[in-house]
Amino acid sequence: MDLVNFSNKKVLLIDDEKDITDLIEDVLLKEGFKNIKKVHCGLEAVTVCKDEAPDVIVLDIMLPDIDGIEVCKRIREFSYCPILFLSAKSDDIDKILGLSMGGDDYITKPFSTKEIAFRIKAQLRRQQYDSVKESKENKIVKISNISIDTEHCQVYKGNDEAKLTAKEYKLLLYLAENANKIINKERICEVVWGDEYMGYDNTISVHVRHLREKLEEDPSNPKLIVTITGLGYKLVKGKE
């Protein structure tokens, strides 16, 4: 089963030959794509790309107003979606120029419409993979010299692991996810303990004190987890 839902992906086809965009559209519809836009000149293509924010673009190099290389250059000023060049030119210099301007693939005419569909799918799968990879890599939350590894539920102060209880970890993570915001005790109790606030005042205070002892340079003069009198607590995140 494919991880990418191609029916939700926006495809922009740019070619001055209407027959070509119609042929590509037909095969894409058979491959499960539903959101396809066709444009036949370069300047309009740039405008449509800004308005529609496509997920992938098929771009002919030979266009009646500005060429595809210039279209790609202008699109790259605001979008990094995959661009597949189409061209009757097969010279290496043209391929290099297209790719150097920000293109992701280069297909020479005559071509198989089925191949174009598969190449479009390949670019979208790669985009999905990169997104998942980036998400995994961003599972480290950093606050000053404190690092929270959300994948392994581990916390480090500098290079040393800070041994936290499950509740201490959950409390720290919640404060970190809301860094620089004042969180009242009622909300902390609801999120961390999953219960009403009644009777938890001392429990929350104890857990905050323990976190300070394990993470602050001077627990009696906290700079990381501060008390906002009458309102709650705030985890302070300065400029990186």
Residue pairs with C-beta under 8 A, 6 or more apart in sequence:
2 121
2 125
3 125
3 128
4 121
4 124
4 125
4 128
6 31
6 32
6 33
6 121
6 124
7 32
7 33
7 34
7 35
8 34
8 35
9 33
9 35
9 55
9 56
9 124
10 35
10 36
10 37
10 52
10 53
10 54
10 55
10 56
11 28
11 33
11 35
11 36
11 37
11 54
11 55
11 56
11 57
11 58
11 120
12 37
12 39
12 45
12 48
12 49
12 52
12 54
12 56
12 57
12 58
13 21
13 24
13 25
13 36
13 37
13 38
13 39
13 57
13 58
14 21
14 39
14 40
14 42
14 45
14 57
14 58
14 59
14 60
14 63
14 68
14 71
15 21
15 24
15 40
15 58
15 59
15 60
15 63
15 86
16 40
16 41
16 60
16 62
16 63
16 64
17 40
17 60
18 38
18 40
20 60
20 86
21 38
21 40
22 38
23 113
24 58
24 113
24 116
24 117
25 36
25 38
26 113
27 113
27 114
27 116
27 117
28 36
28 117
28 120
29 36
31 117
31 121
33 120
37 48
37 52
37 54
39 45
39 48
40 64
41 63
41 64
41 65
42 63
42 64
42 65
42 66
42 67
42 68
42 70
42 71
43 65
43 66
45 59
45 63
45 71
45 75
46 71
46 74
46 75
49 57
49 75
49 79
50 78
50 79
53 79
53 81
54 79
54 81
55 81
55 82
55 124
55 127
56 81
56 82
56 83
56 84
56 120
56 123
56 124
56 127
57 75
57 81
57 82
57 83
57 84
58 84
58 86
58 116
58 120
59 68
59 71
59 72
59 83
59 84
59 85
59 86
59 103
60 68
60 85
60 86
60 87
61 67
61 68
61 69
61 85
61 86
61 87
61 89
61 94
61 98
62 68
62 87
62 88
63 71
68 85
68 86
68 87
68 98
69 97
69 98
69 101
72 83
72 85
72 98
72 101
72 102
72 103
73 101
73 102
75 83
75 102
76 101
76 102
80 102
81 127
82 104
82 105
82 120
82 123
82 124
82 126
82 127
83 102
83 103
83 104
83 105
84 103
84 104
84 105
84 106
84 107
84 116
84 119
84 120
84 123
85 95
85 98
85 99
85 103
85 105
85 106
85 107
86 107
86 108
86 109
86 111
86 116
87 94
87 98
87 106
87 107
87 108
87 109
88 108
88 109
89 108
90 108
95 106
98 106
99 106
104 123
105 119
105 123
107 115
107 116
107 119
136 151
139 149
139 150
139 151
140 147
140 148
140 149
140 150
141 147
141 148
141 150
141 173
141 176
141 177
142 148
142 240
143 176
143 179
143 224
143 235
143 237
144 224
144 237
144 238
145 157
145 158
146 155
146 156
146 157
146 162
146 176
146 215
146 224
147 155
147 156
148 154
148 155
148 172
148 173
148 176
149 155
149 156
150 173
153 169
154 161
155 161
155 162
155 164
155 169
155 172
155 215
156 162
157 214
157 215
162 214
162 215
163 214
164 172
164 211
164 214
165 210
167 192
167 193
167 207
168 207
168 210
168 211
168 214
170 191
170 192
171 188
171 192
171 204
171 207
171 208
171 211
172 211
172 215
172 235
174 183
174 188
174 191
174 192
175 183
175 225
175 233
175 234
175 235
176 235
176 237
178 235
179 235
179 236
179 237
180 234
180 235
180 236
180 237
181 234
182 228
182 231
182 232
182 233
182 234
183 232
183 233
183 234
184 231
184 232
185 197
185 200
185 201
185 204
185 232
185 233
186 197
187 232
188 204
188 232
188 233
189 195
189 196
189 197
189 200
189 204
190 196
190 197
193 200
193 203
208 225
208 227
208 233
209 219
211 225
212 219
212 222
212 224
212 225
213 219
215 224
215 225
216 222
216 223
216 224
216 225
217 223
223 236
224 235
224 236
225 233
225 234
225 235
225 236
226 233
226 234
226 235
226 236
227 233
228 234
